[in-house]
Amino acid sequence: MVVIWYGIVPITGALFSRYKWKRFREKFYNLYQAQSLDYRQYRNPENDGKIFKFNGGIESLTDGKILWVKDDNCTIPVSLEKTQCWLLPMHEGTTLPEPPQLIKWNRVSTLTEGVKVFIGGEIKAEDNRLNFISSKENPLIVIFYNCPENELLELLILASRTRNDYWNTFTPVSLLIGAFSLIYIAASLLPRPAFRHHVIAAMVAVFTPILPVIPPGLLFSAAHRRLTWYARKLRAYRDLALFGNHLGYPVKTTSIKAYVLEVAAWIILTAGVIVNIFFILLIISLLG
C-alpha cells in the first residue's frame, strides 16, 4: 500500500506532468516558427483559418474576453474564451527560470497596459473582423512575459518543467488516501496484541512522506535535491538542443547524464528514508 499510494501514483503523475510540459514546449516552438501577422495579412480575408504568431503589448480587455494587443503597425483582437493564458515570471541571473504559470481570465485584467504578450494560433472571421480564436483543433497559446523578445524562446524552453516532479496534481490526494488507509489498518489491528508489530509498521509508514526532512535522513534529502536540480538543468539544456540551440550540450549525452543523476538521486533519498525508519524502530524497541 505504501508503494502504491506514496510511490506508484505520484510517479505516474510525474510522468504525466512531464508529458504535458513536453507537449507545451513542442506546441510553443511550432507556433513560434509560424509566420508573423502584420497589418497587410490581417486585412486580407483570405487568411481566415490560417496559423500566425503575433508579438505585441496589451492595449485593453473588453467584454471580459476580448484582449486587444498592439505592436507598431496594428492592433489585433484575441478571444480569451477557452484559451489557456500563461505568465512567464521575471527572470534574472544565471539560474533556471521559474515555470510559466497558467492564469485565469480575471488575472489577465490585472495586467497593466503595455505588458508584452505572445499569441500563436489560428485567426478566424468573427463580427466582420479577423480574430485570434481558440478551437479544439487549433488551441491558442497566449503568453505574457517581461523579457526581450529575442530571449523568449530560450527562456520558455528552459522554464517549461516543474521544479519538483514528485509533487503534482495526483500527489496530495494519493498521500491522503495512503495515510488514511494505513491509519485504518493500524486501528483495526490495534485490539489484537499478536499484530502489535504490524500496527507499529503501519503507523511508521504513515509518516513516510515526511521522513526525508527529519535528521539524519535530511542530509540524504539535501543531496537528492542537489542532484535532481542539476538533472533538471541538463534536461532543460537538452530541450534547447532539440530545438536547435545546442550550447555545447549534445542531446544523447545530456539525456544519459540527466537520467543517471535522477536514478542516483532517488537511490540516495530512499537510503535516507531507510536510515530514518531504522532509527525510529530502534527508538521504539528501546522504549518498549
C-alpha positions in Angstrom: 0.0 0.0 0.0 2.9 2.4 0.8 4.4 1.6 -2.6 1.1 2.3 -4.4 -0.1 5.5 -2.8 3.3 7.0 -1.8 5.2 5.8 -4.9 3.4 4.5 -8.0 0.6 7.0 -8.1 2.8 10.2 -7.6 5.4 8.8 -10.0 2.6 8.2 -12.6 1.5 11.8 -12.0 5.1 13.0 -12.5 5.4 11.2 -15.8 2.0 12.7 -16.9 3.2 16.1 -15.9 6.4 15.7 -17.9 4.4 14.6 -20.9 2.2 17.7 -20.6 5.2 20.1 -20.4 6.7 18.3 -23.4 3.6 18.9 -25.4 3.6 22.5 -24.3 7.2 23.1 -25.4 6.5 21.4 -28.8 3.3 23.4 -29.3 5.0 26.7 -28.4 8.0 26.0 -30.6 5.8 25.2 -33.6 3.8 28.3 -33.2 6.9 30.4 -32.6 8.1 29.2 -36.1 4.8 30.4 -37.7 4.6 33.4 -39.9 4.2 36.8 -38.1 0.9 38.5 -38.5 1.2 42.1 -39.8 -1.3 44.7 -40.9 -1.4 43.6 -44.5 -2.0 40.0 -43.7 -4.6 40.9 -41.0 -6.6 42.9 -43.6 -6.6 40.0 -46.1 -9.8 37.9 -45.7 -8.1 35.0 -47.5 -6.1 34.4 -44.3 -9.2 33.2 -42.5 -8.3 29.9 -40.8 -4.6 30.2 -41.2 -2.0 29.9 -38.4 0.0 33.0 -37.4 2.0 34.4 -34.4 1.9 37.9 -33.1 4.2 39.7 -30.6 2.9 42.9 -29.0 1.7 44.6 -25.9 -1.6 44.7 -24.0 -3.8 47.6 -25.1 -7.1 46.7 -23.4 -9.5 44.0 -22.3 -13.1 44.3 -23.4 -16.3 42.4 -22.5 -14.1 40.3 -20.2 -13.0 38.0 -23.0 -11.5 40.1 -25.9 -7.9 41.1 -25.4 -6.6 43.8 -27.7 -2.9 43.5 -28.4 -0.9 46.0 -30.4 2.5 46.5 -32.0 4.0 49.4 -34.0 1.7 48.7 -37.0 -1.6 47.3 -35.9 -4.0 46.2 -33.1 -5.2 42.6 -33.1 -8.2 41.2 -31.1 -7.7 37.9 -29.2 -10.6 35.9 -27.9 -9.7 34.6 -24.5 -12.7 32.2 -24.4 -11.5 28.6 -24.0 -7.9 29.9 -24.3 -5.0 29.0 -22.0 -3.1 32.1 -20.8 0.4 31.7 -19.3 2.5 34.1 -17.4 6.3 33.7 -17.6 7.8 35.0 -14.3 10.5 37.6 -14.4 14.0 36.1 -14.6 17.3 37.5 -13.5 20.7 35.9 -13.1 22.0 32.6 -14.4 19.7 30.2 -12.6 16.9 28.4 -14.5 13.7 30.5 -14.8 10.6 29.6 -12.9 7.9 27.5 -14.8 5.2 29.5 -16.6 2.0 30.0 -14.6 -1.4 29.1 -16.0 -3.6 32.1 -15.2 -7.4 32.7 -15.4 -9.2 35.5 -17.3 -9.7 37.6 -14.1 -5.9 37.6 -13.6 -5.4 38.9 -17.2 -7.5 42.0 -16.3 -5.0 42.9 -13.6 -2.0 43.1 -16.0 -1.0 46.6 -16.9 -1.2 48.1 -20.3 1.9 47.5 -22.4 2.8 44.2 -20.8 4.4 42.0 -23.6 2.4 39.2 -25.0 2.9 36.4 -27.5 0.0 34.9 -29.3 0.1 31.9 -31.6 -2.7 30.1 -33.3 -5.5 30.4 -35.8 -7.2 33.6 -37.0 -10.8 33.4 -38.0 -13.5 35.8 -39.1 -15.9 36.9 -36.3 -18.0 40.0 -36.1 -16.8 41.1 -39.5 -13.1 41.0 -38.5 -10.3 38.5 -38.1 -9.6 37.4 -34.5 -7.2 35.0 -32.9 -9.7 32.4 -31.8 -9.0 29.1 -29.9 -10.6 25.9 -31.2 -10.4 22.2 -30.4 -8.3 21.6 -33.5 -6.1 24.6 -33.1 -6.0 25.8 -29.5 -4.4 29.3 -29.0 -1.4 29.9 -26.8 -1.2 33.2 -25.1 2.0 34.0 -23.1 2.6 37.2 -21.1 6.3 37.9 -20.5 8.7 40.6 -19.4 12.0 39.9 -21.2 13.5 40.9 -24.6 11.5 39.3 -27.4 14.6 37.6 -28.8 15.1 35.8 -25.5 11.5 34.5 -25.2 12.1 31.2 -27.0 15.1 30.2 -24.9 13.6 31.3 -21.6 10.4 29.5 -22.2 12.0 26.2 -23.3 14.3 26.4 -20.2 11.4 27.2 -17.9 8.8 24.7 -19.1 9.4 22.0 -16.5 8.1 21.6 -12.9 10.6 22.2 -10.1 9.5 19.0 -8.3 8.1 16.2 -10.5 7.0 14.2 -7.4 4.7 16.9 -6.2 2.0 17.1 -8.9 -1.8 17.1 -9.3 -2.0 13.4 -8.2 0.2 13.6 -5.1 -1.9 15.4 -2.4 -4.9 13.1 -3.0 -2.7 10.0 -3.2 -0.8 10.8 0.0 -4.1 11.4 1.9 -5.6 8.1 0.7 -2.4 6.3 1.6 -2.2 7.9 5.1 -5.9 7.2 5.9 -5.6 3.6 4.6 -2.6 2.9 6.9 -4.3 4.5 9.9 -7.4 2.4 9.3 -5.3 -0.8 9.1 -3.5 0.2 12.3 -6.7 1.0 14.1 -8.3 -2.3 13.0 -5.3 -4.3 14.3 -4.8 -2.4 17.5 -7.1 -4.6 19.7 -5.1 -7.7 18.6 -1.8 -8.0 20.7 -0.4 -10.5 18.2 -0.3 -7.8 15.5 1.5 -5.2 17.6 4.4 -5.1 15.1 2.0 -4.7 12.2 0.4 -1.7 14.0 3.8 -0.1 14.6 4.9 -0.7 11.0 1.7 0.9 9.7 2.0 4.0 11.9 5.6 4.4 10.9 4.6 4.1 7.2 2.0 6.8 7.6 4.8 9.4 8.1 6.9 8.1 5.2 6.5 11.4 3.1 8.0 13.5 5.9 10.8 11.1 6.8 13.2 12.7 4.2 13.1 16.0 6.1 14.0 14.5 9.5 17.6 14.1 10.6 19.7 12.2 9.8 17.8 11.5 6.6 17.8 15.2 5.9 21.4 15.0 4.7 20.3 12.5 2.1 17.4 14.7 1.1 19.8 17.7 0.6 21.9 15.5 -1.7 18.8 14.4 -3.5 17.6 17.9 -4.2 21.0 18.9 -5.4 21.2 16.1 -7.9 17.6 16.4 -9.2 18.1 20.1 -9.7 21.2 19.5 -11.8 19.4 16.8 -13.7 16.5 19.2 -14.4 19.1 21.7 -15.7 20.6 19.2 -18.0 17.2 18.2 -19.3 16.4 21.9 -20.0 19.6 22.3 -22.0 18.8 19.1 -23.8 15.4 20.6 -24.7 17.2 23.7 -26.1 19.4 21.4 -28.2 16.4 19.6 -29.6 15.0 22.9 -30.8 18.3 24.0 -32.4 20.2 25.9 -29.7 22.9 23.4 -28.8 25.0 25.5 -26.3 27.6 22.7 -26.4 25.2 20.1 -24.9 24.8 17.1 -27.2 21.3 15.6 -26.9 22.1 12.0 -26.3 25.0 12.5 -23.8 23.0 15.1 -21.9 19.9 12.8 -21.7 22.0 10.0 -20.3 23.7 12.2 -17.7 20.3 13.5 -16.5 18.9 10.0 -16.3 21.9 8.7 -14.3 21.7 11.7 -11.9 18.0 11.2 -11.3 18.4 7.5 -10.6 21.3 8.3 -8.2 19.2 11.0 -6.5 16.3 8.6 -5.8 18.6 5.9 -4.5 20.1 8.4 -2.1 16.6 9.6 -1.0 15.5 6.0 -0.5 18.6 5.3 1.6 17.8 8.4 3.7 14.2 7.1 4.4 15.5 3.6 5.3 18.1 5.2 7.7 15.3 7.2 9.4 13.0 4.2 9.6 15.8 2.1 11.2 16.4 4.8 13.9 12.7 5.2 14.6 12.2 1.4 15.0 15.4 1.3 17.2 14.0 4.0 19.5 10.6 2.2 19.7 12.3 -1.1 20.6 14.4 0.6 23.3 11.3 2.3 24.7 9.2 -0.8 24.5 
